[in-house]
Amino acid sequence: MTVSNPIQDAEQSDIVTIDRRRGDRRLGEASEASSNQPTKKQRRRHIDPTTCERDYSGDEIEFMRAMDDYKRASGRMFPTCSEVLEVIRSLGYYKLSDDQIDELGIAFDSQEENDIVDDSEQEFESELAELDA
């Protein structure tokens, strides 16, 4: 024989529960919602979207791949300047001393260097002007 408590019976009779579930919610509504939305295209992997606008030289592609390989191997997505220099050296690049430049007979005109700097400054200023407009 069960003994009922009149206070508990009164409290339980005041509780209202609403069951909002209609069937198996994982099957019907999810598939309907997904069919209404356009399918999302998968992004191409290993391509930086900010650099897709131009054609790169072979040296530039080689450097970008070497940097990508370094980032994956080291687990560092933002390498330091010394790590970038390490990658550049691993590709075989190095700075020549003045004596080595003279021995190789490489002539570098200081006026040519100034022209390069002037051109890059003009490009930078035109890009700034475009952003302001």
A tleap script that builds the chain and sets N, CA, C and O, in Angstrom:
source leaprc.protein.ff14SB
mol = sequence {
  NMET THR VAL SER ASN PRO ILE GLN ASP ALA
  GLU GLN SER ASP ILE VAL THR ILE ASP ARG
  ARG ARG GLY ASP ARG ARG LEU GLY GLU ALA
  SER GLU ALA SER SER ASN GLN PRO THR LYS
  LYS GLN ARG ARG ARG HIE ILE ASP PRO THR
  THR CYS GLU ARG ASP TYR SER GLY ASP GLU
  ILE GLU PHE MET ARG ALA MET ASP ASP TYR
  LYS ARG ALA SER GLY ARG MET PHE PRO THR
  CYS SER GLU VAL LEU GLU VAL ILE ARG SER
  LEU GLY TYR TYR LYS LEU SER ASP ASP GLN
  ILE ASP GLU LEU GLY ILE ALA PHE ASP SER
  GLN GLU GLU ASN ASP ILE VAL ASP ASP SER
  GLU GLN GLU PHE GLU SER GLU LEU ALA GLU
  LEU ASP CALA
}
set mol.1.N position { 0.835 -1.165 0.000 }
set mol.1.CA position { 0.000 0.000 0.000 }
set mol.1.C position { 0.882 1.230 0.000 }
set mol.1.O position { 1.779 1.364 0.832 }
set mol.2.N position { 0.622 2.131 -0.941 }
set mol.2.CA position { 1.428 3.338 -1.035 }
set mol.2.C position { 0.758 4.452 -0.264 }
set mol.2.O position { -0.463 4.605 -0.253 }
set mol.3.N position { 1.601 5.210 0.369 }
set mol.3.CA position { 1.102 6.339 1.124 }
set mol.3.C position { 1.353 7.583 0.285 }
set mol.3.O position { 2.486 7.811 -0.139 }
set mol.4.N position { 0.350 8.379 0.037 }
set mol.4.CA position { 0.508 9.581 -0.761 }
set mol.4.C position { 0.529 10.802 0.141 }
set mol.4.O position { -0.180 10.876 1.144 }
set mol.5.N position { 1.330 11.718 -0.231 }
set mol.5.CA position { 1.456 12.961 0.505 }
set mol.5.C position { 0.609 14.000 -0.220 }
set mol.5.O position { 0.869 14.267 -1.393 }
set mol.6.N position { -0.391 14.597 0.424 }
set mol.6.CA position { -1.263 15.541 -0.280 }
set mol.6.C position { -0.525 16.784 -0.761 }
set mol.6.O position { -0.928 17.378 -1.760 }
set mol.7.N position { 0.540 17.194 -0.084 }
set mol.7.CA position { 1.297 18.374 -0.507 }
set mol.7.C position { 2.039 18.088 -1.811 }
set mol.7.O position { 2.026 18.904 -2.733 }
set mol.8.N position { 2.691 16.910 -1.881 }
set mol.8.CA position { 3.409 16.543 -3.110 }
set mol.8.C position { 2.440 16.358 -4.265 }
set mol.8.O position { 2.743 16.767 -5.386 }
set mol.9.N position { 1.299 15.759 -4.028 }
set mol.9.CA position { 0.321 15.560 -5.096 }
set mol.9.C position { -0.139 16.899 -5.671 }
set mol.9.O position { -0.329 17.028 -6.881 }
set mol.10.N position { -0.318 17.900 -4.796 }
set mol.10.CA position { -0.754 19.224 -5.249 }
set mol.10.C position { 0.339 19.904 -6.068 }
set mol.10.O position { 0.050 20.539 -7.082 }
set mol.11.N position { 1.618 19.770 -5.623 }
set mol.11.CA position { 2.736 20.380 -6.367 }
set mol.11.C position { 2.901 19.729 -7.731 }
set mol.11.O position { 3.138 20.417 -8.724 }
set mol.12.N position { 2.777 18.412 -7.788 }
set mol.12.CA position { 2.963 17.704 -9.051 }
set mol.12.C position { 1.829 17.997 -10.028 }
set mol.12.O position { 2.045 18.001 -11.240 }
set mol.13.N position { 0.655 18.236 -9.530 }
set mol.13.CA position { -0.456 18.522 -10.433 }
set mol.13.C position { -0.330 19.922 -11.037 }
set mol.13.O position { -0.940 20.195 -12.071 }
set mol.14.N position { 0.458 20.829 -10.407 }
set mol.14.CA position { 0.664 22.182 -10.931 }
set mol.14.C position { 1.736 22.231 -12.023 }
set mol.14.O position { 1.817 23.218 -12.755 }
set mol.15.N position { 2.555 21.192 -12.144 }
set mol.15.CA position { 3.646 21.174 -13.121 }
set mol.15.C position { 3.082 20.844 -14.495 }
set mol.15.O position { 2.374 19.854 -14.678 }
set mol.16.N position { 3.416 21.699 -15.454 }
set mol.16.CA position { 2.975 21.498 -16.833 }
set mol.16.C position { 4.211 21.233 -17.673 }
set mol.16.O position { 5.155 22.023 -17.643 }
set mol.17.N position { 4.223 20.172 -18.399 }
set mol.17.CA position { 5.327 19.871 -19.306 }
set mol.17.C position { 4.799 19.840 -20.729 }
set mol.17.O position { 3.706 19.341 -20.999 }
set mol.18.N position { 5.591 20.379 -21.620 }
set mol.18.CA position { 5.217 20.401 -23.029 }
set mol.18.C position { 6.285 19.642 -23.798 }
set mol.18.O position { 7.472 19.953 -23.708 }
set mol.19.N position { 5.857 18.660 -24.542 }
set mol.19.CA position { 6.773 17.886 -25.355 }
set mol.19.C position { 6.758 18.476 -26.761 }
set mol.19.O position { 5.788 18.309 -27.501 }
set mol.20.N position { 7.850 19.173 -27.129 }
set mol.20.CA position { 7.912 19.851 -28.419 }
set mol.20.C position { 8.487 18.970 -29.516 }
set mol.20.O position { 8.560 19.379 -30.675 }
set mol.21.N position { 8.883 17.799 -29.161 }
set mol.21.CA position { 9.493 16.925 -30.163 }
set mol.21.C position { 8.417 16.338 -31.057 }
set mol.21.O position { 7.364 15.908 -30.587 }
set mol.22.N position { 8.696 16.327 -32.348 }
set mol.22.CA position { 7.786 15.740 -33.326 }
set mol.22.C position { 8.556 14.675 -34.100 }
set mol.22.O position { 9.332 15.011 -34.995 }
set mol.23.N position { 8.369 13.473 -33.793 }
set mol.23.CA position { 9.043 12.402 -34.503 }
set mol.23.C position { 10.538 12.421 -34.218 }
set mol.23.O position { 10.970 12.901 -33.170 }
set mol.24.N position { 11.319 11.903 -35.143 }
set mol.24.CA position { 12.769 11.886 -34.978 }
set mol.24.C position { 13.325 13.164 -35.580 }
set mol.24.O position { 13.394 13.306 -36.801 }
set mol.25.N position { 13.715 14.081 -34.729 }
set mol.25.CA position { 14.153 15.395 -35.190 }
set mol.25.C position { 15.452 15.340 -35.986 }
set mol.25.O position { 15.757 16.275 -36.726 }
set mol.26.N position { 16.215 14.271 -35.849 }
set mol.26.CA position { 17.496 14.181 -36.555 }
set mol.26.C position { 17.320 13.838 -38.026 }
set mol.26.O position { 18.225 14.084 -38.825 }
set mol.27.N position { 16.203 13.289 -38.393 }
set mol.27.CA position { 16.027 12.869 -39.784 }
set mol.27.C position { 15.308 13.910 -40.629 }
set mol.27.O position { 15.856 14.374 -41.629 }
set mol.28.N position { 14.116 14.276 -40.254 }
set mol.28.CA position { 13.262 15.089 -41.108 }
set mol.28.C position { 13.692 16.516 -41.257 }
set mol.28.O position { 13.969 16.957 -42.373 }
set mol.29.N position { 13.759 17.252 -40.184 }
set mol.29.CA position { 13.999 18.686 -40.273 }
set mol.29.C position { 15.405 19.026 -40.731 }
set mol.29.O position { 15.594 19.996 -41.465 }
set mol.30.N position { 16.384 18.260 -40.319 }
set mol.30.CA position { 17.767 18.545 -40.709 }
set mol.30.C position { 17.962 18.381 -42.204 }
set mol.30.O position { 18.649 19.184 -42.836 }
set mol.31.N position { 17.361 17.343 -42.772 }
set mol.31.CA position { 17.533 17.142 -44.206 }
set mol.31.C position { 16.777 18.201 -45.003 }
set mol.31.O position { 17.237 18.619 -46.065 }
set mol.32.N position { 15.599 18.648 -44.491 }
set mol.32.CA position { 14.863 19.703 -45.177 }
set mol.32.C position { 15.625 21.014 -45.148 }
set mol.32.O position { 15.677 21.730 -46.148 }
set mol.33.N position { 16.219 21.333 -44.000 }
set mol.33.CA position { 16.956 22.590 -43.881 }
set mol.33.C position { 18.182 22.590 -44.773 }
set mol.33.O position { 18.514 23.606 -45.383 }
set mol.34.N position { 18.845 21.465 -44.849 }
set mol.34.CA position { 20.052 21.417 -45.669 }
set mol.34.C position { 19.726 21.449 -47.154 }
set mol.34.O position { 20.537 21.922 -47.950 }
set mol.35.N position { 18.547 20.953 -47.544 }
set mol.35.CA position { 18.201 20.970 -48.960 }
set mol.35.C position { 17.837 22.373 -49.428 }
set mol.35.O position { 17.980 22.682 -50.611 }
set mol.36.N position { 17.366 23.232 -48.515 }
set mol.36.CA position { 17.014 24.602 -48.884 }
set mol.36.C position { 18.236 25.482 -49.086 }
set mol.36.O position { 18.183 26.442 -49.854 }
set mol.37.N position { 19.339 25.171 -48.406 }
set mol.37.CA position { 20.538 25.989 -48.496 }
set mol.37.C position { 21.394 25.521 -49.667 }
set mol.37.O position { 21.488 24.322 -49.930 }
set mol.38.N position { 22.020 26.466 -50.373 }
set mol.38.CA position { 22.914 26.054 -51.463 }
set mol.38.C position { 24.124 25.320 -50.883 }
set mol.38.O position { 24.575 25.604 -49.773 }
set mol.39.N position { 24.625 24.387 -51.654 }
set mol.39.CA position { 25.785 23.636 -51.169 }
set mol.39.C position { 27.005 24.532 -51.178 }
set mol.39.O position { 27.224 25.302 -52.113 }
set mol.40.N position { 27.788 24.422 -50.135 }
set mol.40.CA position { 28.974 25.253 -49.996 }
set mol.40.C position { 30.130 24.590 -50.734 }
set mol.40.O position { 30.384 23.397 -50.565 }
set mol.41.N position { 30.823 25.367 -51.548 }
set mol.41.CA position { 31.969 24.829 -52.263 }
set mol.41.C position { 33.125 24.638 -51.307 }
set mol.41.O position { 33.327 25.440 -50.396 }
set mol.42.N position { 33.868 23.598 -51.511 }
set mol.42.CA position { 35.036 23.367 -50.672 }
set mol.42.C position { 36.151 24.285 -51.126 }
set mol.42.O position { 36.378 24.471 -52.322 }
set mol.43.N position { 36.854 24.864 -50.139 }
set mol.43.CA position { 37.978 25.749 -50.459 }
set mol.43.C position { 39.147 24.929 -50.950 }
set mol.43.O position { 39.373 23.803 -50.506 }
set mol.44.N position { 39.875 25.507 -51.861 }
set mol.44.CA position { 41.089 24.847 -52.330 }
set mol.44.C position { 42.125 24.925 -51.238 }
set mol.44.O position { 42.343 25.989 -50.658 }
set mol.45.N position { 42.754 23.827 -50.957 }
set mol.45.CA position { 43.708 23.773 -49.863 }
set mol.45.C position { 45.092 24.218 -50.323 }
set mol.45.O position { 45.426 24.128 -51.504 }
set mol.46.N position { 45.873 24.686 -49.396 }
set mol.46.CA position { 47.271 25.066 -49.598 }
set mol.46.C position { 47.434 26.270 -50.521 }
set mol.46.O position { 48.497 26.447 -51.116 }
set mol.47.N position { 46.413 27.088 -50.648 }
set mol.47.CA position { 46.522 28.279 -51.470 }
set mol.47.C position { 46.112 29.469 -50.617 }
set mol.47.O position { 45.022 29.490 -50.045 }
set mol.48.N position { 46.977 30.438 -50.538 }
set mol.48.CA position { 46.685 31.643 -49.787 }
set mol.48.C position { 45.812 32.535 -50.654 }
set mol.48.O position { 46.270 32.998 -51.698 }
set mol.49.N position { 44.561 32.795 -50.256 }
set mol.49.CA position { 43.666 33.570 -51.125 }
set mol.49.C position { 44.126 34.999 -51.365 }
set mol.49.O position { 43.702 35.618 -52.341 }
set mol.50.N position { 44.976 35.537 -50.510 }
set mol.50.CA position { 45.437 36.913 -50.709 }
set mol.50.C position { 46.510 37.010 -51.781 }
set mol.50.O position { 46.840 38.113 -52.216 }
set mol.51.N position { 47.060 35.893 -52.214 }
set mol.51.CA position { 48.151 35.934 -53.181 }
set mol.51.C position { 47.787 35.301 -54.522 }
set mol.51.O position { 48.677 35.020 -55.324 }
set mol.52.N position { 46.530 35.076 -54.777 }
set mol.52.CA position { 46.119 34.376 -56.001 }
set mol.52.C position { 46.013 35.268 -57.226 }
set mol.52.O position { 45.716 34.773 -58.313 }
set mol.53.N position { 46.242 36.546 -57.090 }
set mol.53.CA position { 45.950 37.469 -58.173 }
set mol.53.C position { 47.052 37.622 -59.202 }
set mol.53.O position { 46.819 38.235 -60.244 }
set mol.54.N position { 48.243 37.092 -58.958 }
set mol.54.CA position { 49.316 37.321 -59.919 }
set mol.54.C position { 50.063 36.034 -60.194 }
set mol.54.O position { 49.936 35.047 -59.469 }
set mol.55.N position { 50.830 36.070 -61.238 }
set mol.55.CA position { 51.678 34.930 -61.585 }
set mol.55.C position { 53.027 35.125 -60.926 }
set mol.55.O position { 53.606 36.209 -60.989 }
set mol.56.N position { 53.520 34.091 -60.302 }
set mol.56.CA position { 54.788 34.168 -59.598 }
set mol.56.C position { 55.894 33.526 -60.409 }
set mol.56.O position { 55.663 32.617 -61.207 }
set mol.57.N position { 57.108 34.025 -60.185 }
set mol.57.CA position { 58.267 33.429 -60.852 }
set mol.57.C position { 58.580 32.103 -60.168 }
set mol.57.O position { 58.051 31.799 -59.099 }
set mol.58.N position { 59.429 31.338 -60.789 }
set mol.58.CA position { 59.819 30.050 -60.224 }
set mol.58.C position { 60.486 30.190 -58.869 }
set mol.58.O position { 60.248 29.386 -57.968 }
set mol.59.N position { 61.331 31.223 -58.721 }
set mol.59.CA position { 62.003 31.457 -57.441 }
set mol.59.C position { 61.003 31.794 -56.334 }
set mol.59.O position { 61.142 31.340 -55.198 }
set mol.60.N position { 59.998 32.592 -56.681 }
set mol.60.CA position { 58.993 32.968 -55.689 }
set mol.60.C position { 58.172 31.757 -55.248 }
set mol.60.O position { 57.886 31.593 -54.062 }
set mol.61.N position { 57.800 30.919 -56.196 }
set mol.61.CA position { 57.042 29.708 -55.864 }
set mol.61.C position { 57.882 28.776 -55.006 }
set mol.61.O position { 57.389 28.189 -54.042 }
set mol.62.N position { 59.163 28.644 -55.365 }
set mol.62.CA position { 60.067 27.796 -54.583 }
set mol.62.C position { 60.166 28.298 -53.138 }
set mol.62.O position { 60.149 27.506 -52.196 }
set mol.63.N position { 60.269 29.618 -52.975 }
set mol.63.CA position { 60.351 30.196 -51.633 }
set mol.63.C position { 59.054 29.977 -50.856 }
set mol.63.O position { 59.093 29.609 -49.682 }
set mol.64.N position { 57.901 30.201 -51.504 }
set mol.64.CA position { 56.620 30.020 -50.817 }
set mol.64.C position { 56.434 28.562 -50.389 }
set mol.64.O position { 55.938 28.288 -49.297 }
set mol.65.N position { 56.829 27.646 -51.246 }
set mol.65.CA position { 56.719 26.222 -50.880 }
set mol.65.C position { 57.660 25.864 -49.737 }
set mol.65.O position { 57.302 25.102 -48.839 }
set mol.66.N position { 58.871 26.425 -49.780 }
set mol.66.CA position { 59.833 26.160 -48.700 }
set mol.66.C position { 59.309 26.712 -47.377 }
set mol.66.O position { 59.460 26.074 -46.335 }
set mol.67.N position { 58.693 27.898 -47.413 }
set mol.67.CA position { 58.121 28.466 -46.187 }
set mol.67.C position { 56.963 27.612 -45.695 }
set mol.67.O position { 56.835 27.376 -44.494 }
set mol.68.N position { 56.124 27.148 -46.600 }
set mol.68.CA position { 54.996 26.303 -46.217 }
set mol.68.C position { 55.484 24.995 -45.601 }
set mol.68.O position { 54.951 24.534 -44.592 }
set mol.69.N position { 56.505 24.404 -46.221 }
set mol.69.CA position { 57.083 23.166 -45.676 }
set mol.69.C position { 57.664 23.403 -44.284 }
set mol.69.O position { 57.497 22.578 -43.386 }
set mol.70.N position { 58.346 24.534 -44.113 }
set mol.70.CA position { 58.929 24.845 -42.807 }
set mol.70.C position { 57.832 25.002 -41.750 }
set mol.70.O position { 57.956 24.488 -40.639 }
set mol.71.N position { 56.768 25.711 -42.102 }
set mol.71.CA position { 55.680 25.928 -41.154 }
set mol.71.C position { 55.050 24.607 -40.733 }
set mol.71.O position { 54.745 24.408 -39.557 }
set mol.72.N position { 54.856 23.709 -41.687 }
set mol.72.CA position { 54.254 22.416 -41.372 }
set mol.72.C position { 55.189 21.560 -40.515 }
set mol.72.O position { 54.745 20.905 -39.572 }
set mol.73.N position { 56.473 21.568 -40.843 }
set mol.73.CA position { 57.436 20.739 -40.109 }
set mol.73.C position { 57.649 21.250 -38.687 }
set mol.73.O position { 57.777 20.459 -37.752 }
set mol.74.N position { 57.687 22.571 -38.523 }
set mol.74.CA position { 57.969 23.141 -37.204 }
set mol.74.C position { 56.709 23.356 -36.376 }
set mol.74.O position { 56.784 23.499 -35.156 }
set mol.75.N position { 55.544 23.379 -37.036 }
set mol.75.CA position { 54.304 23.639 -36.329 }
set mol.75.C position { 54.109 25.100 -35.986 }
set mol.75.O position { 53.226 25.444 -35.200 }
set mol.76.N position { 54.922 25.956 -36.565 }
set mol.76.CA position { 54.834 27.404 -36.297 }
set mol.76.C position { 54.246 28.090 -37.520 }
set mol.76.O position { 54.860 28.099 -38.587 }
set mol.77.N position { 53.066 28.661 -37.369 }
set mol.77.CA position { 52.420 29.318 -38.498 }
set mol.77.C position { 52.952 30.724 -38.734 }
set mol.77.O position { 52.759 31.288 -39.811 }
set mol.78.N position { 53.628 31.300 -37.727 }
set mol.78.CA position { 54.166 32.646 -37.860 }
set mol.78.C position { 55.646 32.623 -37.493 }
set mol.78.O position { 56.014 32.937 -36.361 }
set mol.79.N position { 56.500 32.246 -38.459 }
set mol.79.CA position { 57.932 32.156 -38.146 }
set mol.79.C position { 58.557 33.522 -37.899 }
set mol.79.O position { 58.102 34.541 -38.418 }
set mol.80.N position { 59.604 33.511 -37.099 }
set mol.80.CA position { 60.331 34.745 -36.808 }
set mol.80.C position { 61.213 35.102 -37.999 }
set mol.80.O position { 61.371 34.313 -38.930 }
set mol.81.N position { 61.784 36.298 -37.956 }
set mol.81.CA position { 62.670 36.739 -39.038 }
set mol.81.C position { 63.875 35.809 -39.171 }
set mol.81.O position { 64.295 35.495 -40.285 }
set mol.82.N position { 64.425 35.373 -38.053 }
set mol.82.CA position { 65.586 34.479 -38.119 }
set mol.82.C position { 65.199 33.127 -38.715 }
set mol.82.O position { 66.016 32.492 -39.382 }
set mol.83.N position { 63.965 32.679 -38.485 }
set mol.83.CA position { 63.517 31.419 -39.090 }
set mol.83.C position { 63.314 31.580 -40.594 }
set mol.83.O position { 63.607 30.663 -41.360 }
set mol.84.N position { 62.817 32.737 -41.019 }
set mol.84.CA position { 62.676 33.004 -42.454 }
set mol.84.C position { 64.057 33.025 -43.106 }
set mol.84.O position { 64.245 32.477 -44.193 }
set mol.85.N position { 65.017 33.656 -42.439 }
set mol.85.CA position { 66.386 33.690 -42.952 }
set mol.85.C position { 66.962 32.273 -43.049 }
set mol.85.O position { 67.693 31.959 -43.989 }
set mol.86.N position { 66.632 31.433 -42.085 }
set mol.86.CA position { 67.070 30.038 -42.107 }
set mol.86.C position { 66.521 29.312 -43.338 }
set mol.86.O position { 67.238 28.542 -43.977 }
set mol.87.N position { 65.252 29.558 -43.670 }
set mol.87.CA position { 64.644 28.945 -44.859 }
set mol.87.C position { 65.325 29.453 -46.123 }
set mol.87.O position { 65.600 28.678 -47.039 }
set mol.88.N position { 65.596 30.752 -46.172 }
set mol.88.CA position { 66.261 31.341 -47.346 }
set mol.88.C position { 67.639 30.716 -47.535 }
set mol.88.O position { 68.025 30.374 -48.653 }
set mol.89.N position { 68.376 30.570 -46.441 }
set mol.89.CA position { 69.708 29.952 -46.533 }
set mol.89.C position { 69.616 28.491 -46.952 }
set mol.89.O position { 70.484 27.992 -47.669 }
set mol.90.N position { 68.558 27.801 -46.503 }
set mol.90.CA position { 68.401 26.391 -46.888 }
set mol.90.C position { 68.162 26.246 -48.389 }
set mol.90.O position { 68.424 25.189 -48.963 }
set mol.91.N position { 67.663 27.312 -49.024 }
set mol.91.CA position { 67.467 27.299 -50.469 }
set mol.91.C position { 68.749 27.609 -51.235 }
set mol.91.O position { 68.782 27.507 -52.462 }
set mol.92.N position { 69.802 27.987 -50.514 }
set mol.92.CA position { 71.082 28.248 -51.156 }
set mol.92.C position { 71.417 29.717 -51.315 }
set mol.92.O position { 72.449 30.046 -51.900 }
set mol.93.N position { 70.588 30.599 -50.819 }
set mol.93.CA position { 70.869 32.031 -50.916 }
set mol.93.C position { 71.803 32.454 -49.790 }
set mol.93.O position { 71.714 31.957 -48.667 }
set mol.94.N position { 72.690 33.371 -50.112 }
set mol.94.CA position { 73.557 33.940 -49.085 }
set mol.94.C position { 74.016 35.307 -49.553 }
set mol.94.O position { 73.980 35.622 -50.743 }
set mol.95.N position { 74.446 36.107 -48.599 }
set mol.95.CA position { 74.880 37.469 -48.904 }
set mol.95.C position { 76.358 37.464 -49.250 }
set mol.95.O position { 77.173 36.880 -48.536 }
set mol.96.N position { 76.696 38.121 -50.350 }
set mol.96.CA position { 78.087 38.215 -50.760 }
set mol.96.C position { 78.757 39.396 -50.063 }
set mol.96.O position { 78.152 40.447 -49.851 }
set mol.97.N position { 80.012 39.191 -49.720 }
set mol.97.CA position { 80.776 40.309 -49.171 }
set mol.97.C position { 81.230 41.197 -50.336 }
set mol.97.O position { 81.135 40.799 -51.497 }
set mol.98.N position { 81.714 42.375 -50.026 }
set mol.98.CA position { 82.188 43.287 -51.078 }
set mol.98.C position { 83.334 42.677 -51.865 }
set mol.98.O position { 83.409 42.847 -53.081 }
set mol.99.N position { 84.233 41.963 -51.183 }
set mol.99.CA position { 85.349 41.310 -51.865 }
set mol.99.C position { 84.843 40.242 -52.832 }
set mol.99.O position { 85.353 40.130 -53.947 }
set mol.100.N position { 83.861 39.468 -52.427 }
set mol.100.CA position { 83.310 38.432 -53.299 }
set mol.100.C position { 82.633 39.043 -54.518 }
set mol.100.O position { 82.721 38.503 -55.621 }
set mol.101.N position { 81.963 40.162 -54.318 }
set mol.101.CA position { 81.314 40.846 -55.444 }
set mol.101.C position { 82.370 41.322 -56.442 }
set mol.101.O position { 82.194 41.189 -57.653 }
set mol.102.N position { 83.466 41.875 -55.926 }
set mol.102.CA position { 84.552 42.332 -56.800 }
set mol.102.C position { 85.180 41.169 -57.549 }
set mol.102.O position { 85.458 41.282 -58.743 }
set mol.103.N position { 85.411 40.034 -56.856 }
set mol.103.CA position { 86.021 38.859 -57.491 }
set mol.103.C position { 85.146 38.295 -58.588 }
set mol.103.O position { 85.649 37.842 -59.616 }
set mol.104.N position { 83.846 38.317 -58.381 }
set mol.104.CA position { 82.926 37.783 -59.381 }
set mol.104.C position { 82.676 38.764 -60.516 }
set mol.104.O position { 82.145 38.393 -61.563 }
set mol.105.N position { 83.061 40.019 -60.305 }
set mol.105.CA position { 82.878 41.020 -61.348 }
set mol.105.C position { 81.442 41.474 -61.477 }
set mol.105.O position { 81.010 41.899 -62.549 }
set mol.106.N position { 80.700 41.384 -60.385 }
set mol.106.CA position { 79.308 41.841 -60.411 }
set mol.106.C position { 79.303 43.342 -60.161 }
set mol.106.O position { 79.780 43.821 -59.132 }
set mol.107.N position { 78.757 44.067 -61.116 }
set mol.107.CA position { 78.693 45.521 -60.977 }
set mol.107.C position { 77.274 45.891 -60.577 }
set mol.107.O position { 76.305 45.521 -61.240 }
set mol.108.N position { 77.177 46.622 -59.489 }
set mol.108.CA position { 75.873 47.096 -59.036 }
set mol.108.C position { 75.925 48.603 -58.988 }
set mol.108.O position { 76.672 49.190 -58.206 }
set mol.109.N position { 75.137 49.215 -59.821 }
set mol.109.CA position { 75.126 50.671 -59.945 }
set mol.109.C position { 74.274 51.270 -58.841 }
set mol.109.O position { 73.127 50.862 -58.653 }
set mol.110.N position { 74.818 52.230 -58.110 }
set mol.110.CA position { 74.070 52.864 -57.017 }
set mol.110.C position { 72.870 53.630 -57.557 }
set mol.110.O position { 71.859 53.747 -56.865 }
set mol.111.N position { 72.960 54.157 -58.786 }
set mol.111.CA position { 71.820 54.847 -59.388 }
set mol.111.C position { 70.688 53.853 -59.646 }
set mol.111.O position { 69.512 54.179 -59.485 }
set mol.112.N position { 71.059 52.636 -60.048 }
set mol.112.CA position { 70.071 51.586 -60.276 }
set mol.112.C position { 69.337 51.264 -58.976 }
set mol.112.O position { 68.127 51.036 -58.985 }
set mol.113.N position { 70.064 51.244 -57.862 }
set mol.113.CA position { 69.455 50.981 -56.555 }
set mol.113.C position { 68.466 52.089 -56.206 }
set mol.113.O position { 67.376 51.809 -55.706 }
set mol.114.N position { 68.834 53.341 -56.463 }
set mol.114.CA position { 67.937 54.462 -56.184 }
set mol.114.C position { 66.671 54.392 -57.032 }
set mol.114.O position { 65.585 54.713 -56.549 }
set mol.115.N position { 66.802 53.972 -58.302 }
set mol.115.CA position { 65.642 53.841 -59.173 }
set mol.115.C position { 64.680 52.783 -58.643 }
set mol.115.O position { 63.463 52.964 -58.685 }
set mol.116.N position { 65.230 51.683 -58.146 }
set mol.116.CA position { 64.398 50.611 -57.603 }
set mol.116.C position { 63.624 51.111 -56.392 }
set mol.116.O position { 62.432 50.834 -56.256 }
set mol.117.N position { 64.294 51.842 -55.517 }
set mol.117.CA position { 63.639 52.385 -54.326 }
set mol.117.C position { 62.559 53.381 -54.721 }
set mol.117.O position { 61.464 53.357 -54.159 }
set mol.118.N position { 62.853 54.267 -55.693 }
set mol.118.CA position { 61.873 55.260 -56.140 }
set mol.118.C position { 60.634 54.582 -56.719 }
set mol.118.O position { 59.511 55.000 -56.437 }
set mol.119.N position { 60.832 53.531 -57.533 }
set mol.119.CA position { 59.707 52.814 -58.127 }
set mol.119.C position { 58.822 52.187 -57.053 }
set mol.119.O position { 57.596 52.266 -57.130 }
set mol.120.N position { 59.446 51.564 -56.051 }
set mol.120.CA position { 58.651 50.908 -55.011 }
set mol.120.C position { 57.905 51.943 -54.166 }
set mol.120.O position { 56.791 51.679 -53.716 }
set mol.121.N position { 58.504 53.116 -53.946 }
set mol.121.CA position { 57.819 54.171 -53.205 }
set mol.121.C position { 56.606 54.674 -53.987 }
set mol.121.O position { 55.553 54.934 -53.405 }
set mol.122.N position { 56.755 54.810 -55.312 }
set mol.122.CA position { 55.642 55.270 -56.137 }
set mol.122.C position { 54.503 54.256 -56.131 }
set mol.122.O position { 53.333 54.636 -56.070 }
set mol.123.N position { 54.840 52.968 -56.194 }
set mol.123.CA position { 53.816 51.922 -56.150 }
set mol.123.C position { 53.069 51.964 -54.823 }
set mol.123.O position { 51.845 51.837 -54.784 }
set mol.124.N position { 53.811 52.143 -53.746 }
set mol.124.CA position { 53.220 52.193 -52.417 }
set mol.124.C position { 52.277 53.384 -52.295 }
set mol.124.O position { 51.171 53.251 -51.771 }
set mol.125.N position { 52.711 54.552 -52.778 }
set mol.125.CA position { 51.877 55.740 -52.709 }
set mol.125.C position { 50.624 55.596 -53.564 }
set mol.125.O position { 49.561 56.075 -53.169 }
set mol.126.N position { 50.719 54.953 -54.719 }
set mol.126.CA position { 49.528 54.763 -55.557 }
set mol.126.C position { 48.559 53.798 -54.905 }
set mol.126.O position { 47.346 53.979 -55.010 }
set mol.127.N position { 49.073 52.768 -54.226 }
set mol.127.CA position { 48.193 51.836 -53.513 }
set mol.127.C position { 47.478 52.541 -52.360 }
set mol.127.O position { 46.298 52.291 -52.115 }
set mol.128.N position { 48.184 53.414 -51.657 }
set mol.128.CA position { 47.565 54.178 -50.577 }
set mol.128.C position { 46.464 55.086 -51.112 }
set mol.128.O position { 45.404 55.219 -50.501 }
set mol.129.N position { 46.728 55.711 -52.263 }
set mol.129.CA position { 45.739 56.598 -52.870 }
set mol.129.C position { 44.480 55.821 -53.249 }
set mol.129.O position { 43.368 56.320 -53.081 }
set mol.130.N position { 44.652 54.605 -53.759 }
set mol.130.CA position { 43.505 53.776 -54.128 }
set mol.130.C position { 42.686 53.404 -52.906 }
set mol.130.O position { 41.457 53.356 -52.969 }
set mol.131.N position { 43.363 53.141 -51.793 }
set mol.131.CA position { 42.652 52.772 -50.560 }
set mol.131.C position { 41.874 53.963 -49.990 }
set mol.131.O position { 40.791 53.790 -49.432 }
set mol.132.N position { 42.421 55.149 -50.130 }
set mol.132.CA position { 41.746 56.336 -49.625 }
set mol.132.C position { 40.515 56.699 -50.460 }
set mol.132.O position { 39.553 57.279 -49.956 }
set mol.133.N position { 40.568 56.345 -51.743 }
set mol.133.CA position { 39.459 56.704 -52.652 }
set mol.133.C position { 38.243 55.858 -52.446 }
set mol.133.O position { 37.238 56.043 -53.133 }
savepdb mol mol.pdb
quit
